[in-house]
Amino acid sequence: MREQLSELRGHSGFSSLAISRFISNVGNGISPVALAFGVLALPGATGTDLSIVMAARMFPMIALMLFGGVVGDRFKRNRIVGGADILGSGFAAVSAISLIVGHSSVFLLALMGALFGILNALWWPAMSGVLPEILPKQKLQNGNAVISMTTNIGYVIGALIGGTMVTAFGSGWALLVDAITFLIAGILVWNLDLPTIVRQNKNTVFQDLKSGWFEFISRSWVVTMVIAFAVINLAFESMLQILGPLNFADIAQGPKFWSFNLAALTVGMLCGSLISLKVHFSRPLFFAMLVIAGSSIWDFSLATKSPLWISLICAFFSGVAVDIFMVVWNTSLQSHIPEESYSRVVAYDALGSYGLAPLGIAVAGPLAHALGVSTMIYATGAMTLIAALVSLCVKSVRDLKPVVSP
């Protein structure tokens, strides 16, 4: 492992990218706990209000994702990523200050979330394309694993800090720390010294989208994964952003217990990164989807009101599964998709994979109120299990091979 890290550090920009992801994800670990319980602490707030705030960030991100993919293939990706993080820190700060001074509202938090979602539409397609500009293809799995590892360490720290800060100081101060991490991470990525890639492009935006679409649909394994994760992400985001916090709605202990679950999830993701760094799977998507199917155990443990220690173990396993999939998926895309159309394919991937997630987030709160939180968490677990197993019926998913080093 030390030798692999040394090799990766030898590539200009890799260390700065890894550090920026660590810092940013300290904030990302804090924000789900801080924002969820910040909304629930507003006078008269309900699960429906939480759904509104959380969905507000997702809808514009999904709506503008294809435009973000075109932008990512036309301009310097690290500047897009860095600029989005820097501007996003301002929106996060407005939310934080409004909670600190006691003049926040569901409308304000939803508005700031929507503006942040617009930036995310630019950030997402560009971010995944930064690493291939730093590393050769044969080192991408190791690079993705290390980036994921630093990301997850940051998220674990953030999740633990988040629950503690919300309980001790309130959601506003926790969100302010989140804003500061985005600012620092954005500056680091903006200043990456990457080679300038000349992209000769005289196409219109529509022509770019059309060519990206053909790259996307020409690979059945990509289309299958996107369809499967349209269902899986609907379930996962509903549970993560709405149903999980509602399951721990007691304001005295809830933030702490939910942050413990998020920390266990992320420790599992860290272990998943280590596994991905050490093990190169002969049929990566086949293995990844099997463990994603098993990740539904976390949902079922929460739905059955299992003791905290059981839900933490299940969250840990779910994290291992999620991270193995993410490393495998990013590496597969980066290895098999041409660089000149990469951001557009990622945009189609994100649009399809997360297209239903805002709907799930929007209805999870009202449905939990009508049917019960446990019932809805049972449903999210079943959706994940079934969608993952069905995807394995497609031969190209089962048989996809990694790129072999020359």
N, C-alpha and C positions, 0 to 999 in steps of 0.2 A: 504493500500500500504506500509506503514512504517513497518508493521509487516511482510509482505512478503519479503521486502528488508532485514530485520534483520535476517530472517530465511536463506535466501540465503547467506548472508555474513558469516553465521556460518559454511559454507562448505569451507574447506581449498582450496585456489586457485581461488575461484570465484571472489573475489574482484580484484585480480591482472589481471585476464583474462578480466574483464570488463574495467579496467583502460587501459589495452593495446589496446583494441578495440577502446576506445575513442581516444587515442593518434594517433593510426594508421589512423583512419578515419578523423582526422583533415587534415592529409596529403592527403587522398583519396578525400576529398572535394576540395582541392587545385588543384590536378593534372589534372583533366579533362579540366579545364579552362586554366591552365598554358600550358599544352602540346598542346592543340588544337590551341591556339592563338600563341604559340611559333612556331609551324609549319607554320601557315598562315602568320607569320611575316617574314619568310625566303624569300630572294629575288626570285621573280618569282613563289612562291608557289601557288598551286591551290587546289581545293577540292580533286583531284586525289591524290596529295601528302599527304593530311591529311588522306585519306583512307589507303594509303600504311603504314603510321606510326602506325595508330590505329590497323590495321589488323595484323601487324607484331607481336604484343603482343599476339593476340588471337590464331593464327595458331599453334605455338608450344605448347601452353597450352592445346589445344584440342587434338593434336596428341599424347601427352604424358600423358594424364589424366588417362588412365587405368593403366599404370605403376605406377603413383602416388598413385592410389588406393591400389595396392599391397603393396607398401612401407608403406602406412599408416596403414595397417593391420598387418605389421610385426615389426614395430619399434615404439618407444615412439612418440606419435603424437605431444606433445608440443615441442619436440626438432626439429621435422621436420618443424613445423610452425615457431618457433623462428629462426631457422637457415635460412629458406627461406627469412624471413623478413630482417635479418641482411645482408645477401648477396645482396638482392634486393636493399637495401639502397645504396650500392656502385654503382650499375648500374644507379639508379636514379640520384645519384650525378654526374656521368660522363655526363649525358644529361644536367643537370643543369649548370655545369661549361662550357660546350661547348657553351651554349646559352649566358652565362654571358660574356665570352671572345670574342664572335662574330665569332666563328669558328665551328658552328654547320652545319649540313646538314641533308637532308631527310634520307640518308643512315645511318648515325651515330645514329639518333634517332630511326630508325627502328631496327637497330642491338641491341641497348640497350633494346628496347621493346621486341625483340625476346628472349633475354637472361632472361629478367624478366618473360616472359611467361613460360619458362622452369621451373623456380622456382614456379610459380603459379600452375603448374601441380602437384607439390608435396604438395603445401600449401593447396589447396582447399579440397581434400579428407580428409586430416588430421584435418583441422581446425574444421569442423563440428562434428568430433568425440571427441574433447577435452571436451566439456561440459558434455556429458554423463559419462565421467570418474570422474566428480566432483559432479554431482547431481544425486539423484535417479529419476526414470522415472516419478513419479507423480509430481515432481517439475520442469520438463523440460520446460513446456510451460511458467511458470513464469520466469525461468532462461533465456530462449530464448528471452522473451519479454524485460527483463531488459538489456541483452546484446545488443539487437537491439536498445533499448532506448539510451544507452550510445554511441553506434555506430552512431546513427542518430544525437545526439547532437554534436558529433565531426564533422560529415559531414557538418552540417549546418554552424558551425563556420568556417570550412575549405572552404566551397563554398563562403562564404561572404569575407573571407580573400583573397581567390584566385583572385576574380575579382578585388579587391582593389589593391593587390600586382602587378598583371599583368599590370594594368593601370598606377600605380605609379612608379614601379621599373623594370618591365619587367618580362617575363616568367621564365628566368633562376633563379632569386632569389626565386620565388615562388616554383619552382621545388626543389631547395635546401632545403627549409623548409620541403617539402614532404619527401625527403631522410632522414632527421634527425628524423622525426616521425617514419619512418619504423625501423630505428636503435633502438630507445628507446623501441618501442613496441616489437620488436624481442627479446631484452634482457629480458624483463619482462616475456614473454611467455616461453622462454628457461629455465628460473629459477623457473617455477612453480613446487611446491613440490607435485607431484601427486603419487599415489600408483603405484608401478610397476606391470603391468599386464603381467603374463607369458603366451605367446602364443606359444603353441606347434605346430610347423608347419614344416613338412618335405616335403611339396608339392613343385613342380616346379612352376615357375611364370605362366606357361600356365594352370596348374591345379587350381591354385588360381583364375585366371581369369575365368575359366570355372565354378567353384563353385559359384563365385560371380555373373556370368551371370544368373545361374539358380535361385539364390535368387532374382535377379532383375526381371526376366520375370514371376516369379510365382505370382506376384501381379498385377492385371490388372489396379488398380488405379495408381500404380507407372508408368507403361508403358504409360498409357493415359496422365498423366501429363507431361511426358517427350516429347511425341509427340507434345502436345499442345504448350509447351514452346520452342520447336525447332522453331516454327513459331513466337511465341510472342517475344522471345529473339532476333531473327533475326531483327524483327521490332524495338524493344526497343533499342537495342545496335546501330542500324543504326541511329536512331533518336538522341540518347543521345550523341554519339561520333562524328557523321558527320553532320547530317542534322540540328540539333539544333545550333551548332556553325555557320554553313553556313547561317542559318536564321538570325543570328545576326552578320553578317560579318563585319559591320562597326567597324573598329579598335578603333575609338574614344569612342563609347558607347557600342559596342557589348559585350566585355568581362563582363562589369558590368551588363548589362541586362540579359545575359545568366546566370551569376552567381546568379542573383536574382531568376531566374527560378529554378536553381538547389537547391538553399536554400529553396524555397517554397516546392519543391518536398520533401526535407529532413525533413522540419518541419512537413509535412504531414506524413512522415514515423515515426517521433517521436510520433505523435498522434496515429498512428496505433499501435505502441508499447504499449502505455498506454491502448488502447482499448483491446489489446490482453492480457494485464496483468489483467484487470478487468473482461473480459468476456470470458468464456469458451464455445465455440460454440458446439452445439449438433451434427451438421453435418458440420465440419470445412471446408472440401474441397469444398462443395457445396456453402457455403457462400463466401469463398475466391475467387472462380472463377467468381461468379457474380460481385464482386467488381472489379476484374481484367478486366472484360469486360467493366465496366464503366470507367476504367482508360484511355481508348482511347480518352476520352474527351480532354486530354491535347494535343494530336497530332492534333486533329481537331481545337483546338483554335489557335495553331501555324500556321496551314495550312491556316486558314482564315485571318491571320494577325490581330487577335483581339488585342484590346488595352492591354498594359502590365498588368494592374491589373486583367484582365480576364484570361490571360494565367497563372498568378500566382495562382489564385484560382483553376484553373484546374490542375496545377502542384501539388498543395497541395492535392487535392482529389486523384490524381494518386499516390502520396506518401503514403497516408493512405492505399490504396488498395494494393500496392506493399508490404508494411511491414506486413499487416495482412496475406497476402499469405505466406511470408517468415517465419513468426513465426509458422503458421499452418503447413507449409510443413516440416520445420526442426523438429518440434515436432512430426509430424506423422512418419517421417523416424526414428527418434531416439527411438520412442516408439514401432515400429512394426518390425524393422530390427534387427536381432541378432548382438550383439556387435562385434563378431569375424569376421564378414564379412561386417561390416558397411562401412568402407572406400571404399571397392570395389563397393558396391551398389551406394554410393555417386558418385564415379568416373563414373560409367555407366550413372547415372543421369546427371552429368555435361556434359559428352561427348555428350549425346543425346540432352540435353536441349540447349547447346551452340554450337553444331556441325555446324549449319548453320550460326551462328552469324558472324564469320570471313568473310564469303562470302558476307553477307549483308553489312558489314563495307567496304569491298573492292570495291563493285559496287555502293554503295550509292553516293559517290562523283561524279564518271563519269555520273551516271544516273541523278543526280540532275543538272549537267551541261547541259545534253541533254534535259531533260524533265521539268526542273524547280524544285526548292526546295519545293515549296508548294505542287506540285503534288506528290512528293515522301513522304511527311509527311502525306498527305491524305491516301496514300497506307499503311503506317505503322499503322495508326489508324485503318483502315479497317481490316488489318490482325490480330491485337490484339483482336478486337471485335469478329470476326468470330471464331477464334481459341478457345477463352475462352468459348463461348457459345456452340460450338460443343462438347467440352470435357464433358459437363454436360449431354450429351446423354448416358454416360456410368454409369451404376447403381452403381458400386463399388465406383465411385467418389462421387456420390450424397449421398451414404449411409455410408461412412466411419465414424466410431465412435472414439472418443478419448479414451485413456487408462484411466480407472477409478481408483482413489486412493483406496488402500486397506483399 
